[in-house]
Amino acid sequence: MISLLKQQDDEIHSLYSVITSYQIKERMKLERRGNKHDK
């Protein structure tokens, strides 16, 4: 039972880090686009 919960927690954690890195990439793209408009 404990190992099943641990496995589920690891899956959630890896999914969370994938989403987080995707959001960071998107934010960097938007910032770069915004900087171009300023110039």
TIRO-2110 file (N, C-alpha, C; in Angstrom, 1 decimal):
// TIRO-2110
0.8, -1.2, 0.0, N, 1, A
0.0, 0.0, 0.0, CA, 1, A
0.9, 1.3, 0.0, C, 1, A
1.9, 1.3, 0.8, N, 2, A
2.8, 2.4, 0.9, CA, 2, A
3.5, 2.7, -0.4, C, 2, A
4.0, 1.6, -1.0, N, 3, A
4.7, 1.7, -2.2, CA, 3, A
3.8, 2.2, -3.4, C, 3, A
2.6, 1.8, -3.3, N, 4, A
1.6, 2.3, -4.4, CA, 4, A
1.5, 3.8, -4.2, C, 4, A
1.3, 4.3, -3.0, N, 5, A
1.2, 5.7, -2.8, CA, 5, A
2.5, 6.5, -3.2, C, 5, A
3.6, 5.9, -2.9, N, 6, A
4.9, 6.4, -3.3, CA, 6, A
5.0, 6.6, -4.8, C, 6, A
4.6, 5.5, -5.5, N, 7, A
4.7, 5.5, -7.0, CA, 7, A
3.8, 6.6, -7.5, C, 7, A
2.6, 6.7, -7.0, N, 8, A
1.6, 7.7, -7.5, CA, 8, A
2.2, 9.1, -7.2, C, 8, A
2.8, 9.3, -6.1, N, 9, A
3.4, 10.6, -5.7, CA, 9, A
4.5, 11.0, -6.7, C, 9, A
5.3, 10.0, -7.1, N, 10, A
6.4, 10.2, -8.0, CA, 10, A
5.8, 10.6, -9.4, C, 10, A
4.8, 10.0, -9.8, N, 11, A
4.2, 10.3, -11.1, CA, 11, A
3.6, 11.7, -11.1, C, 11, A
3.0, 12.1, -10.0, N, 12, A
2.4, 13.5, -9.9, CA, 12, A
3.6, 14.5, -9.9, C, 12, A
4.6, 14.1, -9.2, N, 13, A
5.8, 15.0, -9.1, CA, 13, A
6.4, 15.2, -10.5, C, 13, A
6.6, 14.2, -11.3, N, 14, A
7.2, 14.3, -12.6, CA, 14, A
6.3, 15.1, -13.5, C, 14, A
5.0, 14.9, -13.4, N, 15, A
4.0, 15.6, -14.2, CA, 15, A
4.1, 17.1, -13.9, C, 15, A
4.2, 17.4, -12.6, N, 16, A
4.2, 18.8, -12.1, CA, 16, A
5.5, 19.5, -12.6, C, 16, A
6.6, 18.8, -12.6, N, 17, A
7.9, 19.4, -13.1, CA, 17, A
7.8, 19.6, -14.6, C, 17, A
7.2, 18.7, -15.4, N, 18, A
7.0, 18.9, -16.8, CA, 18, A
6.2, 20.2, -17.1, C, 18, A
5.1, 20.3, -16.4, N, 19, A
4.2, 21.5, -16.5, CA, 19, A
4.9, 22.7, -16.2, C, 19, A
5.7, 22.7, -15.0, N, 20, A
6.4, 23.9, -14.6, CA, 20, A
7.4, 24.3, -15.6, C, 20, A
8.2, 23.4, -16.1, N, 21, A
9.2, 23.7, -17.1, CA, 21, A
8.6, 24.3, -18.4, C, 21, A
7.4, 23.7, -18.8, N, 22, A
6.7, 24.2, -19.9, CA, 22, A
6.3, 25.7, -19.7, C, 22, A
5.7, 26.0, -18.5, N, 23, A
5.3, 27.3, -18.2, CA, 23, A
6.4, 28.3, -18.2, C, 23, A
7.6, 27.9, -17.7, N, 24, A
8.8, 28.8, -17.7, CA, 24, A
9.2, 29.1, -19.2, C, 24, A
9.2, 28.1, -20.0, N, 25, A
9.5, 28.3, -21.4, CA, 25, A
8.6, 29.3, -22.1, C, 25, A
7.3, 29.1, -21.9, N, 26, A
6.3, 29.9, -22.5, CA, 26, A
6.4, 31.4, -22.0, C, 26, A
6.7, 31.5, -20.7, N, 27, A
6.9, 32.9, -20.1, CA, 27, A
8.1, 33.5, -20.7, C, 27, A
9.2, 32.8, -20.9, N, 28, A
10.4, 33.4, -21.5, CA, 28, A
10.1, 33.8, -23.0, C, 28, A
9.3, 33.0, -23.7, N, 29, A
8.9, 33.4, -25.1, CA, 29, A
8.2, 34.7, -25.1, C, 29, A
7.2, 34.8, -24.2, N, 30, A
6.4, 36.0, -24.1, CA, 30, A
7.2, 37.2, -23.7, C, 30, A
8.2, 37.0, -22.8, N, 31, A
9.0, 38.1, -22.4, CA, 31, A
9.9, 38.6, -23.6, C, 31, A
10.4, 37.6, -24.3, N, 32, A
11.3, 38.0, -25.5, CA, 32, A
10.4, 38.7, -26.5, C, 32, A
9.2, 38.3, -26.7, N, 33, A
8.3, 39.0, -27.7, CA, 33, A
8.0, 40.4, -27.2, C, 33, A
7.8, 40.5, -25.9, N, 34, A
7.5, 41.9, -25.3, CA, 34, A
8.7, 42.8, -25.4, C, 34, A
9.9, 42.3, -25.3, N, 35, A
11.1, 43.1, -25.4, CA, 35, A
11.3, 43.6, -26.8, C, 35, A
10.9, 42.8, -27.8, N, 36, A
11.0, 43.2, -29.2, CA, 36, A
10.1, 44.4, -29.5, C, 36, A
8.9, 44.3, -28.9, N, 37, A
7.9, 45.4, -29.1, CA, 37, A
8.4, 46.7, -28.5, C, 37, A
9.1, 46.7, -27.4, N, 38, A
9.6, 47.9, -26.7, CA, 38, A
10.6, 48.6, -27.6, C, 38, A
11.4, 47.9, -28.4, N, 39, A
12.5, 48.6, -29.2, CA, 39, A
11.9, 49.2, -30.4, C, 39, A
END
